[in-house]
């Protein structure tokens, strides 16, 4: 899809696919890192796919200057989307920031920018330890 076509999509639609893209990266990383029981894999995945972790990750990326202006705009569009209701276990600010990160991953995925997705994910791992 083109960037212009995707700008017509709801940011929450982009976040929907971006959530899956991000979670797939986390799962791939964990499975490749070690052969472990599924229960442990699930627990480790949840730690990195939760709103709090994703919010901290996007804040670290922005603070490090790791995103382009366009990527920051896409993030803000997702963060500011209406109709986002956070679950009880996370703050509204964290949930919105996580939605923004997922929107960015969805946008990059649907525009075929897999290399950039990998760069950003690698940078998250560097910044988040």
Steps between C-alpha positions, in 0.01 A plus 500: 500500500611856451549749781219713359262203500590418860439854615134434416490214751408540862808500723330230706484278192874549454551425870297180458749359249797668670424317824532168316822608327659611828392186686638280221838672535499439875403136458762442230769655719408285799477172308830564323674597827428170677292185494280536807159388622200672342386635837833683536482624139152637565604671822800667334286605203240664723775704670599660166159525338328680789404867476746607768800350320393627159438850641846506656646373172342772284600769748859371494499497118378859484743618767788331313397668175460159338184584303459714193259794507254298290521206743439733794195640321363149447563418866319817612207420273464161667555636849234767451240273337156512653318194624794355690397352834785381719468180701485533878861392549658781294485877499327689221828673409690170471221335305481789254879505456498123438223546243717762330793258482275230356366750245857570390578129463177449303577790268855378435378145443230595253739725307747212469770655718609178672860617525392810691282288728802286584714810563246650737447169682876455538526855635223429752697201627815713529321779684291279728785268597 
